[in-house]
Amino acid sequence: MSSQTQQAPTSKTRSAFTITAIILAVIVIAFFMFSSLYADVLWFSQTGYLEVLTTQWIATAVMFAIGFVAMAVPVGVSLLVAFRARPIYAKLNAQLEGYQQVVEPLRKLAMVGIPVLLGVFGGVSSASAWPVALQWLNRSSFGTTDPQFGLDISFYFYELPMYHAVVGFASAVLIISFLGALATSYLYGALSVHGREVRISRSARIQLAITAGLFFALQALSIWLDQYTTLYSTSQGFLQTGASYTEANATIPGRAILAGIAAIVAILFIVTAIIGRWRLPMIGTALLLISGLVVGNLYPWIVQRFQVDPNARTYESEYIDRSIEATRDAYGVADVAEIPYSATTDAESGALREDATTTANIRILDPAIAPQAFAQLEQFKQYYQFGSHLDVDRYEIDGETQDTVIAVRELNQSGLGESQSWYNNAVVYTHGYGVVAAFGNQRAADGQPVFLQSGIPSTGELGEFEPRVYFGENSPDYSIVGAPEGADDIELDFPSGGEDSNQNATTTFSGDGGPLLDNIFKKLVYAVKFQSEQIFLSSDVTSESQILYDREPSERVQKVAPYLTIDSDVYPAIVDGRIVWIVDGYTTGANYPYSQVEQLSSAIADTYTPAPQFALDDINYIRNSVKATVDAYDGSVKLYAWDDEDPVLQTWNKIFPNTLLAQDEMSVELLDHVRYPADLFKVQREILGSYHVTDAGSFYSSDDQWVSPEDPVSTTGSTQPPYYLTMQVPGTDDPAFTLYSTFIPKGTADASRSVLTGYLTANSDAGPDYGKLTLLNLPKQDTVPGPGQVQNSFNTDTIVANQLALLQRGDTEVRLGNLLTLPVGGGLLYVQPVYVQSTSGTQYPLLRKVLVSFGDEIAFEDTLDEALDSLFGGDSGAEAGDGDVEVDPDAPVVDPDEPVDPDAPVDPGTPSDNAALDSALADYKAALADRNAAYAANDLVAAAEADQAMVDAIERAIAATE
């Protein structure tokens, strides 16, 4: 008795403890979830885009409720009907009676719990489709119809996805309802199996037959809708995307027939519910399956194999025309201006006289190499950094437009090393400072960049502007800024005593950049969000403090405009006295009839943009519909409707009203810095590689396919990126800031030829010609060297090889800059800066030489201006931007006819007393000449033998000096 008395309180205590623990766990989990949601409310409210968040939440909640009800109610009704219509006195076998004994105590719970659980799954599935539903409700017409069915393109973008989603969800509901009714009927005796005999009650028959009939009716509708999907699906024929001859004449009619058969089967199941005979629907179902194989698969295969393939060019011609027209329209290249360009290869004196503006703006500062020089010369402190790839823009300097390489001096907290702490990271080191900009077309005498904006505090040609950078591409996860009026400044602003001084200026953030931490609850919310108790406990977090987070410009734009695909290259500009980040946003789609599908992330991959391992972003429609800005000081986001005629943007503007500003609200300074986005251009060049051909016969023959060349200075075989330059494109009236790329013939690795076939440009200056695409078509009968050939000529030219070897002597290495191609002088001019960098100690590249090529001629000089004059018979007819640079008198001079061994310890132009060394150098010279001759004759075997001879000569030269 005593033992039982002691156990009872213990058991109650454990139960109470368990219940308490569960309640506390639920409270903690709920608070974590609430904290995340409330933090989102605070962030969107502060940025002024709370409506974007609430619209998503409301749409998600409504769709969840619809999905929950649409799943739970039919399933629950199906279970309830099956149970109530059960036979009262059914004779069950022992096994079923055993099942009933197990299930019956839980029946009421199961009758409610199963539909509710399935309803939750249905609600979650439905909630994720809120964008589909909202686009359907707010759809906008494209004003263009497809060539097969004559339907507006909006049907494929908005209506068809919605109809498919509804049909698919309803089909799942009916399948689950059917299975639930079937299981209930079997468990309670309405359905029984005795050997080969199946017995079913009248009520179960009616319920199951009607459910099956409704399911097959939905399948009829689904198959009917599948006719339309052929217009943006993979074709059996020649086309990559869209309905070709076989789809139009076999697949589409076949699906209409199958839809009719499915509808008949649905009717037969309804008849069965009335008359009670299952034979007809079973025969109909079998007929549907057989018809699916014959009509849906076999017949189209026969048409394709025996009718189309033997005469494909004739049969596919009409559908190729459809694809060409649709693809060019969907990717915005329908209006590309094609200009024949008979490029000369003769470098004549004065040839650049008519291209003076283009020549003066040729960029010799490589934005991919310059970051190291910027860091060494302008970083100042270890807690600053520049991006790994700088941006190219243009500014008006002394009344003239000047191409500029620009970078933001951002914060780098990892540079603090052991000085990192929560206080330093969150409260003191909060922002970067200023921008650094250099002339793109100039260099100093020692090879350094010529800065037009530099220093701390920032000074230069860009005028007065707010230099502090709280929002950037490399900003910390969060910072806590702001303080009560009169409080001491604690944020480090900039080093005020010079590079070697420890004196620092301080500041206090005075903008509106993040949610206020003006009460304990908000502090607790963000302490949970960022898992830092210091946010809650620190005395430096006051009622005037703001927490800045989600600070990366593209991330901020993506959050307030979730429908946009963001360009991978966000760039800074000085606009109206502020540093702003300019972000290009795209509206995309994958359902444009007959338009070729491209993987976006693969299409934009190049030397600067790595290719993804798995590309899941197929598109066949794209528009640069939005240009956004993010203020680097306070993070404010502005969205401008750049292409307000885009129907996709019009639809989203209805969904999120009052979030877009009109293009005419952009300031003049902002318009001066918009660019044609690189990602869009790369997608368009990918399309134009094939779709510059508008003749169906030629397109089918693939006799004029182009690709963008590999980057000749890349070691990974990546595609050459497009480049921004100020130039006057042939066929245009004025110079413009331009994005360009080149084309070479498409071929296999063994059959590829690096000869130019096309030159594509996009006007990047805001105005009536913005976005104008110009394609220079080079003559097929002439051979104009492409980037790969030119780079090979540079690498194998005796004079160039000798001078490069000299530059690489000792503790230095040569780095080749981007190879630019310019349509000037009636031909194609190639320009490549050559940098020299130390391999030990302080390392940063200095621009020492410039390589140029025109036709078969090559020049290699200290400045671009000298190289152009040398290339064009002593006078190019125009001046380059580095014409005023004084050549370093201490620069090494080399005899162009004398080879240079980079490891030789003596001057190769001076005879030595070492006979073995002299012999090795002579052999090297002979081997180099043999290699050049072999490449000229395209004799790769002889070239390889000459390479080996050169290696042997170098080894003997090294041995002779030991």
C-alpha positions, 0 to 999 in steps of 0.5 A: 500500500505504501509503495503504491502511494509513493509511485502515484505522486512520482508518476504525476510529477513526471507527467506534469514535467513532460507536459510542461516541457512540451508546452515550453518547447512549443512556445520556443518554436512558436517564438522562433517562427514568430521572430522570423515573420516579425523581422520580415515585417519590420524589414519590409516596412522600413524599406517601404515595400510592406505591401509586397510581403503582405500580398505574398502572405495573403496569397499564400494563406488563401491558396493554402486554405483553398488547397486544404479545403479542396483536399480535406473535404472531398477525402473526408466526404468520400470516407464518410459516405463509404462508411455510412453506406456499409452493409450492416450485416455483412459477413466478414472473414476472420482477417477483416474482423481482426482489422476492424477490431484494430481500426474501430477504436480509432475510427472517429479520429481517423475519419477526421485526422486523415482528411486533415493531414492530407488537407495540410499536404494539399494546402502546402502544395497549393500555397506554393502555386500562389504566383501562378494563381495571381498571374492568372487573375491579373494576366495581361495580353501580349497582343501576339498570337501563336501560329498553330491555334491562334491564341494570345501568348498570354494563354501559354504564360498564365492560363495554361499553367493555371489550368494544368495546376487545377487539373493536376490537383483535382486528379490527385484529390480524386485518386486519394478519395477513390483509394479511401473509399475503396479501402473503407468499402473493403474493410466494412464488407461493401467490397469483397473478393472470393477467389476470382469473384468480386462482390460490391454493394450498390452504394459502393459501386455508385461511389467508386464509379462516379469517382472514377468517371470524374477522374477520367473526365479530368484526364480528358481535359488534361490530355486536351490541354496537352495539345497546347504544351507541344508549342513550347515542348521538345519536338520529335523533329528538327526543332529544338522547341515547338510543334514541328510537322509531326506534332502539328499533323500527328501528335496534336490530332492524336491527343484530341482523339485520346481526349475524346476516348477518355471522355467516353470512358468517363461516361461509361463509368457514370453509366456503370454507376447506374446500371451496375455493369463494369465490363464497358468501362473496363473495355474503355479503359483498356482501349484508352491505354492501347490508343495512348500507345498507338495514337500517342506514340506509334503513329507520330513515330511512323509519321516522323520516321517514314514521312518527315525524315526522308523529306525533312527540309521540305516538311519542316520549312514552315515550322522552322520559319515559325521558330525563327520568328518566335525566337527572335521576338521572344529574346528581343532580337527581331529588330537587330540591324544587320550591316555587311562589313567588308573588313580590310586586312591592310594596315594603311597609314592614316586608316584611323582618321575617321575613327578618332573618337573610338581610338581615343577611348580604347580601354587599356586598363583591364578591370579583371587585372586592375583590382590588385593595383587598386588594392595596393595603391588605394586600399589603405587599411586591411579592413577595406577591400575592392571587388575581384572584378571592377566595373566599367562605366563612363563619366563626363570629365572636362566636357568629354565622355570618359570610359572609367574603371570604377570600384567601391572601397568596401568593408572587409572585417576579416582583415581585422584578424584577432581584433574581431569581436562582436563589438568591433564587427557589429558596432564599430566597423560598419561601413566602407568608404568612397570609390576609386575610379581610373581612366580606362584609356590612360596609364602612368609612366610607371604603368600604374592606373591614372586615377580620376577619383581616389584617396581618403577622404575621396577627392577627384573629378566626380564631385562631392558625394556621400562617400559612406558605403553601408550597403554593398556587395561585401557588406557584413551580415548585420551592423547596428548603427545610430545613437541618441542625439549628443552621444559620442560617435563610435563608428569608425569612419575612415583613417584620418592620419594617413596610411601608417597612422592609427588615428581614425575619424568616427561618425554616427549613421544618420539615415533611415537604413534599417528597423529601429531597435526601440524596444526590448521585444525587437531586440529579442527578435533580432537576437534570436534571428542573428543568434547573438545575445549581445544584441539584447544585452549590449548597452550600445544598442539603444532606442535610437539604434537601427539594425542593417541587414540584407545589405547586398544590392541584388538581394535587396532588389530580389526581396522587394521584387520577387518576380525578377531575375537579377543580372549577375553584374551589379555596378556602382555609380555616382548619381546626384551626390550619392553612391548608388548600385544599379541593378538590372532586373529581367522578367522571364518565361519558359512557355513562349510558343516556338521560341528556343529554350536556353538555360540562362545560367549556362548562356551567361557563363564566361570567364567572369561568370562561372558555369553552374553544375546544375542549370535549372533556369530554362527560359525562352522569353526575356526582357530587361523590364526593370532597372533598380537602384540601391543607395549605398548609404541608406539602402533605399531601393527604387524600382523603375519600369524600364520596359513598361510595354512588357506584358509580364511586367504589366501583370506583376505591376497589377499584383504589386501596385505602387511599387514601380516608378515610371522611367521618366522619374529617373534623374538625368544623372541616373540615365547617364549611367544606365547600361545595356545589361551584360547577361541579357546581351550574352543570352541574345548573342547565344540566340543570334549565333543560330538565329541570325539566319532567317532562311528556313533552308539555310537554318535547317542545313546549319551551314552558317552557325556561329558561336562566341569564341573562347577567351584567348587569355583564359586557361579554362576554355571559357567563353570570351565575355562581352566588353563595354567600350565607347565607340562609333559602330559602322553604320551609326551616326555618333559614338556611344557607350557600347557593349560588344561581342564577336562570333566565329564559325561553330564547329567541333574541337577538331574542325573549329576555326577562329575567324571572325564571322560577325560582330554584335553591338548594343547601344548602352546610352539612354535615349532613342537608340538605347538597346539598338542591336547592330550585327556586322556581317563579315564576308564569308569569302575573306578570312579575318582573324578571330581572337584565337588566331590573333592571340596565337600570332601574338604568342608566336611572333618572334619580336613579341616572344623576345620582349615578353621573355625579357619582361619575365626575367628574374622575379617578374611575370607577364600577365596578358590583359583582355583582348579587345576587338574594334571595328575601325579603319575599315577592318578589325583592330585588336588591342591587348594590354600587357602587364608585368607583376613581381612574383615575390614581395609586394605584388601588383600588375603594372601596364608596361606594353600594348599589343595591337594587330590589324590584319596580319600586321602586329605591333608591340610598343610601350603605349597604345598610341605608339603601337598604333602609329607603328602598326599603321605605317608610322601614323595611325591618323588618330591619337590614343588616350595614352599619347601623353605618357612619357616612356620610362627611359630605364625600360629595357630594350631588346634587339627584336631579332635576338632571342631571349632566355628568361632564365639566362643570367647574362644579356643575350645581346652580349657575347659571353665567354661561355661557348656552351651557353652561346650554342644553347642560345643559338639553338633556341633562336633556330628552334623558335624560328622553326616553330614560327614557320611550322605554325605559319604552315599549320604543321602542328607536328613540326611545331611540337618538335620545335617546342621540344627543341626550345625546351632542350636549348633552355635546359642546356643554357641553364646547365651551362651557367651552373 
